[in-house]
Amino acid sequence: MKAVSPSMVLKHLYHAHGSDGADYEIHVYAEPASHENAHIERLVKVCLADGGELRILSKRHYEIVATGVTLESSDPAAI
């Protein structure tokens, strides 16, 4: 499990169903940044709730790097 940097902010949480039959939470973290008068955010990390590493396969489809389990989110807003 990897630690989340204190400057990162949890921006989104999506539920996903795994090919192993289990349900998972996907967390999307961003890092705030400022440039002149604009406030921007940079996507920093997409991971499991426990910090497990995910590979993004396509929109709403992921793979858990450690196990190869594939995940699918039914949330249309999921990345």
N, C-alpha and C positions, 0 to 999 in steps of 0.2 A: 504494500500500500504506500503510495506516494503522498507526501504532505502537500497541502495547498498553500501557496504563497499568501502572506497576509494582505498583499495588495490586490489579490484577486477577489472578485465578487461573484457569488452564485447568481446568474442571470435567468436561467431556465432550468426546469426540472421536468423530464418526460418519463412516462412509464413505457416499458417495452416488454414484450413477451419473447422468451428465449426458445431456441430449438430444443432445449433440454426440458421444456415444459414449465420452467420457473418464470416468475415475474421479476423484473429488475427496474431500478431507477437510474436514469441517465442524467448526469449533472453537466451543465454547460457553464463554464466560468469565463469571465471577461476581466480585463485589466483597464481601469480608467486611465485616460491620458488627456492632456490638454495641448492644444496648438493654437496660439494666439487667442482669439475670442471663441474658438470652437471647442466643444467638449466631445471627445470621441472615445470609443471603446474598442479594444482589440480582443478578439476571441483568443483565449489562451489555452483552454483545456476542455476536452470532452471526455468524461470518464464515468465509471460506475459510482454509486453513492459511497462505496467503501474506498474509492480512489483507484480501483482497478483500471488498467489501461484499455481503451477501446480503439478500434480501427473503424473509421467511417467508410462503409462500402458504397453507399449511395444515400439519397435522401430517405431518412427514416429507417435505414438498415445499417447495422453495426456488427462488429465481431469482437468478442472478448479475446484479447491478445494471448492471455495465459492459457486459455482452454480451447479456443476455436469455436466456442458456442456462438451462434449467430442470433442477433436480436432484431426485432422489428417493432417499431412504435406505430400505433394507430393514430397518434396525434398529428393532424395535418400541419401544425406549426413546427414540428420537430425538424431538426437539421439533418 
